[in-house]
Amino acid sequence: MSDKFVSIGMPVFNGGESMRRALDCLLSQTHSNFELIISDNASTDSVTQAITEEYAKRDSRIRLTRQSFNQGAVPNFIWVLHQARGEYFMWAAHDDFWSSNYVEALADRLDHAPEAILATPSIQVATTRRNGTTEQEIIPSAPNGDRDATLAVYIEYFMSVVWVYGLYRREWVAKAAPEWKQYPLLSGDVIWLWGVLLQEQIVGASAATFFYTADHRVRKKLTYRQTVVMWGIVCFHITRLSWQRLPANDRVKGVLKAWRYVYLHHLKRKNPVVTTVRIAKLAVLWCWIGIETAFVRLTKKGLLLDQGREQPEEVPVSAVGSQSDALHREKRNAA
């Protein structure tokens, strides 16, 4: 059993009553040597503040901060990380919950894998669609194999991105996580974790279970164009990371895997005809967006050039005379 001190960071905004289940679950972990850092990102509901203050008074392991303004989701994630003091670190969301041995099993796995920077759990996902139907999915932990085996699982299961809620070595993740800020809010975790899996050793602990809830009814629905743009950004970044971070002889293979990931989780449908039509629509829309973007940039550049052309300034006659007089005086003095 691991005796490592663990830091748990919980960034939250308007968590509501669902926080009680999450907090109760974390505070009852079999591994009790931890701190729980809660950052209330200037919640506008009174419930979040009341619940967090109640639990902070009840358990001394909780460190509570209420931000004076909403600094954004990803900056809040990074903020709790930088407050951490433990040797190991994990993020926790206010609407998820964990098996009682979650921290213990992952910490023990890291103890026995000194080369690994992240221990991942098995995941049970409950997804509520917009029509009210609920789907259940089970994602395995990382296979404890080489990079290719880990990427294979990540590519097969879209929700394996939830591995991001595993247990890290704090010193490593504190240096690596700020890169997350470079990516868009939507699917930024997909991009960041892809880059991690390309370079680092990841292990799994199937004894630890993470219960993830995804409710699409409360999420803002994207237009088709927004979805295409989002996946275009994902494709660009994971392709770029595959080319930059893999050895030269593995780059092409890595890029193909990146494209396969986008194909499986954005383009592929059960009906081959629908898949073909979707790819054709995507190609046309990407071309249109590219032309539109180029036109806007050229237009802006032209306007900036027009605005930047300096017109000759009229110099008052009196000013010319004064400058001429000053020049003559300097010459006389020099003589």
N, C-alpha and C positions, 0 to 999 in steps of 0.2 A: 504493500500500500504506500502510495506517494505521500510525502510529508511537505511537499512544496507549497509555498504561499502563492495563491492564485488571485488575480485581479479579474473581476467581472465588470464590464462596462455596459451600462444600460442607458443609451440615449433615448429620450422620449419626448413626444409632443402630443398633447391631448390623448393620453393613454386611456383614460376612463376606467371603468370598473374592471376591465380585463386585466389590469395591472395586478390586482389582488392574487389571481391564480398564478401569475408569473412570479411574483415576489414570494409567495408561499412555497412555490416549487424550488426556487433557488435557495431560500433560507433553510430548507429541510434536506439539502444535499448531504450525502454520507461523508463527503470530504468537507469538513467544516473550517479548514484553515484558509479563509478567503476574505477579501473585501469586495463590497458591492458599491460601485461608483455610479450614481444616478445623476444624469444631467437633464433637468427639465428645460427644454428649449423654448422658454417663454410661453408655456401653454396658456391658452385662452379659456379653457374650461376650469372651473373651480375644483372638479373632482380629482384631477391629476395631482394638484398641489396638496390637497387634503390627504390623499392616500399616501403619497411619498413622505410627507411629514409624519404621519401616523406611524409608518413602518420604521422610519429613521429613529424615532423616539423609542421604539420597541427593541431594536437590534443595533448594537454599537458597531457592527461590521459594515453598516450602511453609511456611505459618505454622500450627502445630498447637496447639490448645487442647483439653484434656479438662475438660468441665464437672464440677463437684463433685456435681451432682444433675441429674436429668432435668427440664428446664424446659419441656418440651412442644415439639411439632413447629414450630408457627408462631413462637413466641418464639426458637427456635434459628435459624430462617430469618432473622429480623430481626437477631439477634445477629451473624451473619457479615456482614450488610450494613453494620452500624454499625462494623465493624472495617476496612472497605474503605478503601483510599487512592487507588484508580485513578480516572481520569476516567470510564471505563465500568465497568459491573458486570453480572455474570450469576450466577444460581444454577446449581448442578450437583448432580444426585442421584448416589448411589453406585452405582446399578444401571443407569444409562443410558450411552450413548456417543455420540460426535460425529464428523462428518467432520473430516479433518485440517486443513481450511481454515476450520473453523467460526468461530473467533474472528476470524480475518483478514477473512472475507467480511462478517460483521456489523459489525465496527468500521469497515471501509471504507464500508459503506452509511450508517452514522451520520455519518461524516465528510462525506458528500456530501448529507446531509439535515439541515441544522442545526435545522429546525423539529420534527424527530421526536424523541421521547423513548424509543422502543423499536424495535429492528430484530428482525424475526422470521425464523426459518428455515423451510424445508420440513420436514415431519415424516413419518417412517416409524414407524408404530405396530405393534407385535407384541403382540396380546392373547391370553392363554391363559385359556380359559373353565374353569369348575369341572368340566366333563366331560372336560377334557384337550385339547379341540380348540383350534387356534391360528388366529387371523384376522389378516390383514395389511391395513393401511389407509394410504393416502398422503394427507396434508393439505398443501395449498399454503401458501406463505408469504403474508403480508398483501399485498393486491393493489396497494399504493401508490396507492390512490385516495382518495376522500372517505370520510367516516364511514359512510355508508350501504353502500358497497361492502365496507368492512372488516367491518361488523356482519353483512352477508349471508354472508360466508364463516364467521364465527364461529358463526352460527346453523345453517348447513348441516352443519358438521362438529363433532360434540360434542367430539372430542379436540383441536380447535384451541385448547382451554384450555392445551395444552402450550406455546403461545406465551409463557406466563409464564416459560419458561426461555430466552427470547431475551436480547439484550444491551441494557441500559438506560444512559441517562445517570445516573451515580451520584447526583449532587446531587438530581435530580428524584425518583428512586425512594426515596432515603433519607427524603424528606419524605412520600411517598405510601404506602409499604408498611405503616407502623404501623396504618393503617386495617384491614388484613387481620385484625388481632386481634379486631375486633368481630364477625367472622363465625364460624360453626361450622367445626370442623376438616374435616368432610366437605363438599365443594363450596364451601368458602370461597374457593378460588382462582377458581372460576367467577364468583362474585359480584364479587370484587375486580377481576378483569380486565374484566368487563363495564363497571364504572364507569370504568375507564381508557379503554376504547375509545370511550365516549360523548363524552369531552372532549378526548383527546389525539391527536396525529398519530402514526400507526403506519406503519412501512414494512416491506418484505420484501426478503430476499436469498435467492433460490431456490438460489444456489450453495452455501449452507450447509445441511447436512442434520443433523437431530437424530433419533437412533434411540431411541425410547421403548419401554420394556417394561412391560406391565401383566399381572400374574399374579393372577387372581381366586381361585386356589386357596389363596393364603396370606392372603387378606383376610377379615376377619370378615363373615359373611353377615348382612345386615340383615333384620329382619322386614318384612312388607309395611307395617305401621303406621309403622315407623321410616323406611322409604323415602318414604312419603307425607309424613311430617312434614318430612323433609329437603328434598323438592322444594317443599313449601309454603313453607319458609323461603327457598329460592332464588327462588321466584316473587315472594314479598313484597319481597325486597331489590332484585332487578333491576327490578321495577316501580317501587319507590320511587326508585331511582337514575335511572331513565329520566325520571321526572316532575320530579325535582329538578335534574338536571344538563343537561337539554336546553333549548333556547330554547322559549318559550311555544308557537310555531307548530309545533314538532316533537314536543311531549310525547305527544300521542295516538298518533302514529305510533310513537314509541319504546316506549310501553306495549304496543301491539299486537305489536311485535317481541319484547318480553320474553315475552309469553304464547305466541307462536309457538315460541320457543326451548324453553319448558317442554313444549309440546304435542309437538313433534317428538322430543324426547329422553326423554320420560317417559310420554306417553300414547299416542302413535301406534304402531300395529302394522299389519302387512301386511293382516290381515283387518279390514275395517271393522266387523264385528260385535263382534270382540274389543275394538277401540278404543272403541266405544260403551259396552260393558259396563264397561270399565276407567274411563271417565270417570264413569259412574254410581256405581261403587263408590267412586271418589275423592270425589265430591260427598257421598255418605252418610257416609263416614268423616270427612271434614273437618267436617261438621255435628256429628257425634258428639263429635269431639275438642273442638270449640268449646264445646258444651254441658258436657262433662266438665270442661274447663278453667275455665269460668265457675262451675260448681258448687263446684269445689275452692277457687277464690279467694274466693267468697262465704262458704264454710264457714270458711276461715282468718280472714277478716275478722271474722266473728261471734265466733270464739274470741278473737281479739285484743281485740275490744271488751269481751267479758266479763271478760277478764283485766285490762283497763285500768281497769275501774271501781274507783275507790278507796273502800275502806271507811273510815268515820270512826274515827280512832284514839282509844283510851281514854287520857285524860290522868290520871296518878296525882294523887290529892288533894294529896299533898305538893308535887307540881310546881305545881299551881294556886296553892297557898298561897305558894310561894316566888316565883312570877311576880307575884302580887298584892302581896306585900311589897316586891318590887323596884320596882314601879310607884309605890307610895306613897312610897318613899324618893326616887325621881326627882322626884316632885311637890314634896316638901318641899325638896329641894335647889334646884329651880327657883324656888320662892317665896323 
